[in-house]
Amino acid sequence: MKKERLYPESKVELTPFVARNYDVLLKAASLGRYRSFLKRAVEDMELKPGMHILDMGCGSGYNASLMLPYIGDHGSLTGLDISPEMEKQFRKRFQNSSNVSFLNQRIDIPFDLGQTFDVVFMSFVLHGFPHQVRDVILENMNRHLKPGGTFMLLDFAEFDLKRMPRLHYWVFTHVECVYAFDFVGRDWKALLSGKGFIHFNEFLYLKNYVRLLKAKKS
Ligand SMILES: C[S@@+](CC[C@H](N)C(=O)[O-])C[C@H]1O[C@@H](n2cnc3c(N)ncnc32)[C@H](O)[C@@H]1O
């Protein structure tokens, strides 16, 4: 049976094939650079032992596996995703980790897990939704963050599509979707300030096309 996609133009609602092979495809497409960039980004997150992390749109759990050594056995990580293929990989990866859990939970509709976290992390998910849906996702993020907790958004940075070198433009506009084109043109610090976030800190990677944006909930 064909799975219904809510946002047919989006590329974050992955096909089963892409979901099954996501990590390998990224590694190959980036000529091996994706993994070293991710390691740096996770270092820059400055996670501490005992932290509780919510990973919205967690995928296969590869990012989570890089975060776990920092938070240790007293920390925890909860991953949310809707893809059965991602769930399978995530559960297999963490079958022996009692401090890691997975929930099949849509993040684009309001939900409440009944607990708050030190960190809410979102990696390459937010750009793939229509802007009004991003508002719902950010409300979900905010609801699950402790006061003083940190939102960590790893995603495309802000840049002007028209000023990209031709090859980069061609790749971006062929690989990404219209929602991503909109995402890179927005001022995310201003948007998050408007939602009560403070103390922004950012790190740029991969020719400044990718950013880890950290913001504290006031
Ligand atoms: C581009 S992948 C990124 C995966 C992971 N965060 C990473 O950086 O490797 C996007 C992920 O978002 C998940 N996703 C898409 N729509 C979702 C939704 N409405 N609710 C929860 N997860 C969703 C997909 O299944 C996929 O695992």
The ligand as a MOL file (V3000), in Angstrom:
LIG
                    3D

  0  0  0     0  0            999 V3000
M  V30 BEGIN CTAB
M  V30 COUNTS 27 29 0 0 0
M  V30 BEGIN ATOM
M  V30 1 C 16.1400 14.4410 6.3240 0
M  V30 2 S 15.7770 13.2260 7.5350 0 CHG=1
M  V30 3 C 16.8360 13.7080 8.9100 0
M  V30 4 C 17.0230 12.6010 9.9050 0
M  V30 5 C 17.9320 12.9330 11.0820 0
M  V30 6 N 17.4220 14.0150 11.8770 0
M  V30 7 C 19.3160 13.2430 10.5970 0
M  V30 8 O 19.7580 14.3950 10.6680 0
M  V30 9 O 19.9910 12.2980 10.1170 0 CHG=-1
M  V30 10 C 14.1850 13.7890 8.0730 0
M  V30 11 C 13.5620 12.8900 9.1340 0
M  V30 12 O 12.3340 13.4860 9.5640 0
M  V30 13 C 11.3560 12.4670 9.6810 0
M  V30 14 N 10.0350 13.0890 9.5410 0
M  V30 15 C 9.4780 13.5930 8.4190 0
M  V30 16 N 8.2700 14.1020 8.6770 0
M  V30 17 C 8.0620 13.9130 10.0060 0
M  V30 18 C 6.9860 14.2220 10.8870 0
M  V30 19 N 5.8900 14.8310 10.4390 0
M  V30 20 N 7.0870 13.8840 12.1820 0
M  V30 21 C 8.2100 13.2530 12.6550 0
M  V30 22 N 9.2650 12.9360 11.8740 0
M  V30 23 C 9.1910 13.2600 10.5630 0
M  V30 24 C 11.7020 11.5020 8.5460 0
M  V30 25 O 11.1260 10.2290 8.7210 0
M  V30 26 C 13.2180 11.5100 8.6040 0
M  V30 27 O 13.7110 10.5320 9.4940 0
M  V30 END ATOM
M  V30 BEGIN BOND
M  V30 1 1 1 2
M  V30 2 1 2 3
M  V30 3 1 2 10
M  V30 4 1 3 4
M  V30 5 1 4 5
M  V30 6 1 5 6
M  V30 7 1 5 7
M  V30 8 2 7 8
M  V30 9 1 7 9
M  V30 10 1 10 11
M  V30 11 1 11 12
M  V30 12 1 11 26
M  V30 13 1 12 13
M  V30 14 1 13 14
M  V30 15 1 13 24
M  V30 16 1 14 15
M  V30 17 1 14 23
M  V30 18 2 15 16
M  V30 19 1 16 17
M  V30 20 1 17 18
M  V30 21 2 17 23
M  V30 22 1 18 19
M  V30 23 2 18 20
M  V30 24 1 20 21
M  V30 25 2 21 22
M  V30 26 1 22 23
M  V30 27 1 24 25
M  V30 28 1 24 26
M  V30 29 1 26 27
M  V30 END BOND
M  V30 END CTAB
M  END
